[in-house]
Amino acid sequence: ALSYEAMLAPLDDFPAFAMAFFQQGGRGANVTTPFKEQAWQMADILTPRARLAGAVNTLHWQNARLLGDNTDGIGLVSDLHRLAMIGDASRVLLLGAGGAARGVILPLLEQGCRIALANRTHARAQALAAAFQAQGEIEALPYDALDDHTFDLIINATASGLQGEVP
């Protein structure tokens, strides 16, 4: 029987924790903040979307090798469509430039969304926007320029709010 359980990995040694899980018979794992970029580095094989995202939220043990995938974006876009929250040319403000943001950018761009990316460290937002420039319309904006723009949807991909508090 297959079971699905939450496990708390130590902040200082995720790779060893994950490998011990797989060596003890684990077949797959969902990975969340702050481990998505480490999971990407651990994977022996990356799906194209994980490779482009630079982050992995799903690890699968397959033939003694780790397959890394990123399903953040396709899951989010599926829900946004189901709820009729996005359409072609929707203007999306994406807050954050870490693993969660990296995972949702390509699926949003593939849907025709125009993305404005803002991050506490503007240089990181600029680098991330540049990495996806060939896939669609994406730009990095500093926080102090956001008032000059309008958006159809705001997505919080920051760690702010993870503790259950409104950011």
Short mmCIF file of the C-alpha atoms (twelve columns), coordinates in Angstrom:
data_MODEL
# 
_entry.id   MODEL 
# 
loop_
_atom_site.group_PDB 
_atom_site.id 
_atom_site.type_symbol 
_atom_site.label_atom_id 
_atom_site.label_alt_id 
_atom_site.label_comp_id 
_atom_site.label_asym_id 
_atom_site.label_seq_id 
_atom_site.Cartn_x 
_atom_site.Cartn_y 
_atom_site.Cartn_z 
_atom_site.pdbx_PDB_model_num 
ATOM 1   C CA . ALA A 1   0.000   0.000  0.000   1 
ATOM 2   C CA . LEU A 2   1.132   3.472  -0.792  1 
ATOM 3   C CA . SER A 3   1.040   6.082  1.957   1 
ATOM 4   C CA . TYR A 4   1.331   9.857  1.749   1 
ATOM 5   C CA . GLU A 5   2.754   11.528 4.837   1 
ATOM 6   C CA . ALA A 6   4.201   14.897 5.747   1 
ATOM 7   C CA . MET A 7   7.821   14.759 6.855   1 
ATOM 8   C CA . LEU A 8   9.850   17.607 8.301   1 
ATOM 9   C CA . ALA A 9   13.329  17.761 6.781   1 
ATOM 10  C CA . PRO A 10  16.152  19.490 8.650   1 
ATOM 11  C CA . LEU A 11  17.015  22.885 7.216   1 
ATOM 12  C CA . ASP A 12  20.733  22.155 7.254   1 
ATOM 13  C CA . ASP A 13  20.775  18.750 5.485   1 
ATOM 14  C CA . PHE A 14  17.882  18.221 3.086   1 
ATOM 15  C CA . PRO A 15  19.893  16.124 0.570   1 
ATOM 16  C CA . ALA A 16  20.901  13.503 3.163   1 
ATOM 17  C CA . PHE A 17  17.360  13.412 4.566   1 
ATOM 18  C CA . ALA A 18  15.839  12.926 1.112   1 
ATOM 19  C CA . MET A 19  18.329  10.240 0.090   1 
ATOM 20  C CA . ALA A 20  17.709  8.336  3.341   1 
ATOM 21  C CA . PHE A 21  13.977  8.456  2.572   1 
ATOM 22  C CA . PHE A 22  14.503  6.929  -0.875  1 
ATOM 23  C CA . GLN A 23  17.033  4.354  0.363   1 
ATOM 24  C CA . GLN A 24  14.444  3.200  2.916   1 
ATOM 25  C CA . GLY A 25  11.914  2.510  0.158   1 
ATOM 26  C CA . GLY A 26  10.369  5.900  -0.536  1 
ATOM 27  C CA . ARG A 27  9.156   6.127  -4.129  1 
ATOM 28  C CA . GLY A 28  8.326   9.796  -4.505  1 
ATOM 29  C CA . ALA A 29  8.245   13.047 -2.603  1 
ATOM 30  C CA . ASN A 30  6.659   16.462 -2.878  1 
ATOM 31  C CA . VAL A 31  9.178   19.147 -2.000  1 
ATOM 32  C CA . THR A 32  8.314   22.586 -0.710  1 
ATOM 33  C CA . THR A 33  10.015  25.778 0.400   1 
ATOM 34  C CA . PRO A 34  12.889  26.140 1.185   1 
ATOM 35  C CA . PHE A 35  14.160  22.956 -0.490  1 
ATOM 36  C CA . LYS A 36  13.070  23.268 -4.151  1 
ATOM 37  C CA . GLU A 37  16.394  24.513 -5.484  1 
ATOM 38  C CA . GLN A 38  18.311  21.858 -3.513  1 
ATOM 39  C CA . ALA A 39  15.987  19.181 -4.919  1 
ATOM 40  C CA . TRP A 40  16.778  20.496 -8.410  1 
ATOM 41  C CA . GLN A 41  20.498  20.059 -7.713  1 
ATOM 42  C CA . MET A 42  19.956  16.526 -6.399  1 
ATOM 43  C CA . ALA A 43  17.973  15.234 -9.377  1 
ATOM 44  C CA . ASP A 44  19.775  12.921 -11.791 1 
ATOM 45  C CA . ILE A 45  17.172  13.589 -14.489 1 
ATOM 46  C CA . LEU A 46  15.164  16.798 -14.895 1 
ATOM 47  C CA . THR A 47  12.000  17.309 -16.892 1 
ATOM 48  C CA . PRO A 48  12.198  20.231 -19.333 1 
ATOM 49  C CA . ARG A 49  9.948   22.395 -17.132 1 
ATOM 50  C CA . ALA A 50  12.050  21.624 -14.036 1 
ATOM 51  C CA . ARG A 51  15.247  22.400 -15.937 1 
ATOM 52  C CA . LEU A 52  13.917  25.785 -17.018 1 
ATOM 53  C CA . ALA A 53  12.412  26.562 -13.609 1 
ATOM 54  C CA . GLY A 54  15.657  25.751 -11.797 1 
ATOM 55  C CA . ALA A 55  13.492  24.283 -9.042  1 
ATOM 56  C CA . VAL A 56  11.911  20.897 -8.316  1 
ATOM 57  C CA . ASN A 57  8.801   20.228 -6.249  1 
ATOM 58  C CA . THR A 58  8.436   16.539 -7.133  1 
ATOM 59  C CA . LEU A 59  11.126  13.880 -6.772  1 
ATOM 60  C CA . HIS A 60  10.521  10.353 -8.060  1 
ATOM 61  C CA . TRP A 61  12.855  7.414  -7.386  1 
ATOM 62  C CA . GLN A 62  13.109  5.533  -10.671 1 
ATOM 63  C CA . ASN A 63  15.677  2.808  -11.480 1 
ATOM 64  C CA . ALA A 64  17.991  3.992  -8.678  1 
ATOM 65  C CA . ARG A 65  17.938  7.546  -10.054 1 
ATOM 66  C CA . LEU A 66  16.073  10.665 -8.996  1 
ATOM 67  C CA . LEU A 67  13.712  12.237 -11.518 1 
ATOM 68  C CA . GLY A 68  12.912  15.862 -10.704 1 
ATOM 69  C CA . ASP A 69  9.823   17.658 -11.976 1 
ATOM 70  C CA . ASN A 70  8.128   20.959 -11.286 1 
ATOM 71  C CA . THR A 71  4.334   20.852 -11.209 1 
ATOM 72  C CA . ASP A 72  3.816   24.176 -9.409  1 
ATOM 73  C CA . GLY A 73  2.993   26.108 -12.526 1 
ATOM 74  C CA . ILE A 74  0.722   23.640 -14.277 1 
ATOM 75  C CA . GLY A 75  -1.235  23.124 -11.056 1 
ATOM 76  C CA . LEU A 76  -1.621  26.852 -10.483 1 
ATOM 77  C CA . VAL A 77  -2.599  27.612 -14.080 1 
ATOM 78  C CA . SER A 78  -5.124  24.770 -14.054 1 
ATOM 79  C CA . ASP A 79  -6.796  26.214 -10.959 1 
ATOM 80  C CA . LEU A 80  -6.697  29.777 -12.299 1 
ATOM 81  C CA . HIS A 81  -8.429  28.627 -15.489 1 
ATOM 82  C CA . ARG A 82  -10.988 26.591 -13.566 1 
ATOM 83  C CA . LEU A 83  -11.796 29.666 -11.486 1 
ATOM 84  C CA . ALA A 84  -11.808 31.921 -14.585 1 
ATOM 85  C CA . MET A 85  -9.120  34.144 -13.056 1 
ATOM 86  C CA . ILE A 86  -6.815  34.343 -16.093 1 
ATOM 87  C CA . GLY A 87  -7.147  34.511 -19.836 1 
ATOM 88  C CA . ASP A 88  -4.987  35.377 -22.810 1 
ATOM 89  C CA . ALA A 89  -3.003  38.557 -22.189 1 
ATOM 90  C CA . SER A 90  -3.834  38.709 -18.464 1 
ATOM 91  C CA . ARG A 91  -1.472  41.096 -16.703 1 
ATOM 92  C CA . VAL A 92  -0.003  39.226 -13.721 1 
ATOM 93  C CA . LEU A 93  2.090   40.676 -10.908 1 
ATOM 94  C CA . LEU A 94  4.301   37.913 -9.525  1 
ATOM 95  C CA . LEU A 95  5.860   38.720 -6.154  1 
ATOM 96  C CA . GLY A 96  9.062   36.806 -5.385  1 
ATOM 97  C CA . ALA A 97  11.937  35.366 -7.376  1 
ATOM 98  C CA . GLY A 98  12.657  32.059 -5.659  1 
ATOM 99  C CA . GLY A 99  11.777  28.472 -6.474  1 
ATOM 100 C CA . ALA A 100 8.000   28.958 -6.331  1 
ATOM 101 C CA . ALA A 101 8.158   31.896 -8.738  1 
ATOM 102 C CA . ARG A 102 10.507  30.027 -11.075 1 
ATOM 103 C CA . GLY A 103 8.040   27.156 -11.238 1 
ATOM 104 C CA . VAL A 104 5.018   29.207 -12.283 1 
ATOM 105 C CA . ILE A 105 6.540   31.609 -14.814 1 
ATOM 106 C CA . LEU A 106 6.685   29.324 -17.866 1 
ATOM 107 C CA . PRO A 107 3.118   27.969 -17.574 1 
ATOM 108 C CA . LEU A 108 1.800   31.522 -17.129 1 
ATOM 109 C CA . LEU A 109 3.737   32.719 -20.170 1 
ATOM 110 C CA . GLU A 110 2.519   29.719 -22.182 1 
ATOM 111 C CA . GLN A 111 -1.044  30.852 -21.412 1 
ATOM 112 C CA . GLY A 112 -0.282  34.262 -22.900 1 
ATOM 113 C CA . CYS A 113 -0.027  36.075 -19.583 1 
ATOM 114 C CA . ARG A 114 2.116   39.189 -19.361 1 
ATOM 115 C CA . ILE A 115 4.183   39.034 -16.177 1 
ATOM 116 C CA . ALA A 116 5.588   41.819 -14.040 1 
ATOM 117 C CA . LEU A 117 8.051   40.360 -11.547 1 
ATOM 118 C CA . ALA A 118 8.881   42.156 -8.293  1 
ATOM 119 C CA . ASN A 119 11.225  40.949 -5.592  1 
ATOM 120 C CA . ARG A 120 12.791  42.387 -2.466  1 
ATOM 121 C CA . THR A 121 16.143  42.122 -4.278  1 
ATOM 122 C CA . HIS A 122 15.464  43.796 -7.623  1 
ATOM 123 C CA . ALA A 123 18.625  42.363 -9.219  1 
ATOM 124 C CA . ARG A 124 17.321  38.842 -8.574  1 
ATOM 125 C CA . ALA A 125 14.009  39.733 -10.248 1 
ATOM 126 C CA . GLN A 126 15.906  41.161 -13.221 1 
ATOM 127 C CA . ALA A 127 17.994  37.995 -13.585 1 
ATOM 128 C CA . LEU A 128 14.915  35.785 -13.393 1 
ATOM 129 C CA . ALA A 129 13.008  37.878 -15.936 1 
ATOM 130 C CA . ALA A 130 15.998  37.719 -18.285 1 
ATOM 131 C CA . ALA A 131 16.082  33.916 -17.986 1 
ATOM 132 C CA . PHE A 132 12.497  33.688 -19.291 1 
ATOM 133 C CA . GLN A 133 12.568  36.578 -21.792 1 
ATOM 134 C CA . ALA A 134 12.579  34.227 -24.799 1 
ATOM 135 C CA . GLN A 135 9.414   32.463 -23.598 1 
ATOM 136 C CA . GLY A 136 7.092   35.456 -23.420 1 
ATOM 137 C CA . GLU A 137 6.406   38.924 -22.082 1 
ATOM 138 C CA . ILE A 138 8.043   39.323 -18.683 1 
ATOM 139 C CA . GLU A 139 9.647   42.321 -17.005 1 
ATOM 140 C CA . ALA A 140 11.169  43.049 -13.618 1 
ATOM 141 C CA . LEU A 141 9.772   46.036 -11.754 1 
ATOM 142 C CA . PRO A 142 11.027  47.561 -8.510  1 
ATOM 143 C CA . TYR A 143 8.439   47.660 -5.728  1 
ATOM 144 C CA . ASP A 144 8.300   51.453 -5.811  1 
ATOM 145 C CA . ALA A 145 7.163   51.363 -9.474  1 
ATOM 146 C CA . LEU A 146 4.181   49.050 -8.910  1 
ATOM 147 C CA . ASP A 147 1.724   51.885 -8.209  1 
ATOM 148 C CA . ASP A 148 2.158   53.039 -11.807 1 
ATOM 149 C CA . HIS A 149 0.798   49.758 -13.220 1 
ATOM 150 C CA . THR A 150 -2.468  47.829 -13.167 1 
ATOM 151 C CA . PHE A 151 -2.773  44.061 -12.884 1 
ATOM 152 C CA . ASP A 152 -5.508  41.492 -13.408 1 
ATOM 153 C CA . LEU A 153 -4.008  39.141 -10.832 1 
ATOM 154 C CA . ILE A 154 -1.370  39.279 -8.086  1 
ATOM 155 C CA . ILE A 155 0.418   36.060 -7.119  1 
ATOM 156 C CA . ASN A 156 2.429   35.922 -3.900  1 
ATOM 157 C CA . ALA A 157 5.351   33.554 -4.490  1 
ATOM 158 C CA . THR A 158 7.325   34.876 -1.517  1 
ATOM 159 C CA . ALA A 159 7.904   33.169 1.803   1 
ATOM 160 C CA . SER A 160 5.857   35.957 3.379   1 
ATOM 161 C CA . GLY A 161 2.610   34.526 4.655   1 
ATOM 162 C CA . LEU A 162 3.870   30.958 5.091   1 
ATOM 163 C CA . GLN A 163 3.269   31.234 8.829   1 
ATOM 164 C CA . GLY A 164 -0.437  31.887 8.321   1 
ATOM 165 C CA . GLU A 165 -0.171  35.650 8.635   1 
ATOM 166 C CA . VAL A 166 -1.269  38.122 5.991   1 
ATOM 167 C CA . PRO A 167 1.896   39.502 4.344   1 
# 
